[in-house]
């Protein structure tokens, strides 16, 4: 299946890969599978942008699938993607 992955607020990743990429994933891939694929396929720049020092997805990274709102991190392994989906990876920035 083919999905679109967009990068919002992830400057170094956008510079390396572009603002979005098309990804060919196996059927029944989850959001977690997609992130593993992205890191395996695109290497150090991707892992530096998405992962923390322990190899887990950094807490500042948020995911939106098909503009349905932020997807809770604990749902990533169970949220299966479909052909044509758009996944946005965003850097969550706080302030005040």
C-alpha positions as CSV (number, residue, x, y, z in Angstrom):
1,X,0.0,0.0,0.0
2,X,1.1,3.6,-0.5
3,X,0.7,6.4,2.0
4,X,1.9,10.0,2.2
5,X,4.0,11.1,5.1
6,X,4.2,14.8,5.8
7,X,6.7,16.5,8.0
8,X,5.6,19.6,9.9
9,X,8.0,21.6,12.1
10,X,10.8,19.0,11.6
11,X,13.2,21.3,9.8
12,X,16.2,18.9,9.4
13,X,13.9,16.1,8.3
14,X,12.2,18.3,5.7
15,X,15.5,19.5,4.4
16,X,16.7,15.9,4.0
17,X,13.6,14.3,2.6
18,X,11.3,17.1,1.5
19,X,8.1,18.3,3.1
20,X,6.4,15.0,2.2
21,X,7.3,11.5,0.9
22,X,5.4,8.6,-0.5
23,X,5.9,5.4,1.4
24,X,5.3,1.8,0.2
25,X,4.3,-0.2,3.2
26,X,3.0,-3.7,3.6
27,X,-0.8,-4.1,4.1
28,X,-1.9,-3.9,7.7
29,X,1.0,-1.7,8.7
30,X,0.4,0.4,11.8
31,X,1.6,3.9,12.7
32,X,4.4,2.2,14.8
33,X,5.4,0.1,11.8
34,X,5.5,3.2,9.6
35,X,7.9,5.0,12.0
36,X,10.1,1.9,12.1
37,X,10.1,1.8,8.3
38,X,10.9,5.5,8.1
39,X,13.9,5.2,10.4
40,X,15.2,2.0,8.7
41,X,14.8,3.4,5.2
42,X,16.2,6.9,5.7
43,X,18.8,6.4,8.4
44,X,20.5,8.8,10.8
45,X,18.9,12.1,9.9
46,X,15.5,10.5,10.4
47,X,16.5,8.8,13.7
48,X,18.1,12.0,14.9
49,X,14.9,13.9,14.2
50,X,12.4,11.4,15.6
51,X,14.1,9.4,18.3
52,X,15.3,10.2,21.8
53,X,18.6,9.0,23.3
54,X,17.0,5.7,24.2
55,X,15.8,5.0,20.7
56,X,12.1,5.7,21.5
57,X,10.1,8.2,19.5
58,X,10.7,11.6,21.2
59,X,7.9,12.9,23.3
60,X,7.7,16.1,21.2
61,X,6.7,14.1,18.1
62,X,3.0,14.0,17.4
63,X,1.0,12.0,14.8
64,X,-2.1,12.9,12.9
65,X,-3.7,10.4,10.4
66,X,-6.0,11.8,7.7
67,X,-6.6,15.1,9.7
68,X,-8.4,13.1,12.4
69,X,-6.7,14.9,15.3
70,X,-3.7,13.9,17.3
71,X,-3.4,10.2,17.7
72,X,-2.5,9.1,21.3
73,X,0.9,7.4,21.4
74,X,-0.5,4.3,23.1
75,X,-2.8,3.8,20.0
76,X,0.1,3.9,17.4
77,X,0.6,0.1,17.4
78,X,-3.1,-0.6,16.8
79,X,-3.9,2.2,14.3
80,X,-3.7,0.4,11.0
81,X,-3.0,2.4,7.9
82,X,-4.8,2.1,4.6
83,X,-3.8,2.7,1.0
84,X,-4.0,6.5,0.3
85,X,-3.8,7.6,4.0
86,X,-1.9,10.8,4.9
87,X,0.2,10.7,8.1
88,X,1.5,14.0,9.5
89,X,4.5,13.9,11.8
90,X,4.7,17.1,13.8
91,X,7.0,18.7,16.3
92,X,4.9,19.7,19.3
93,X,6.0,23.1,20.5
94,X,4.9,24.5,23.8
95,X,5.1,28.0,25.1
96,X,3.4,30.5,27.1
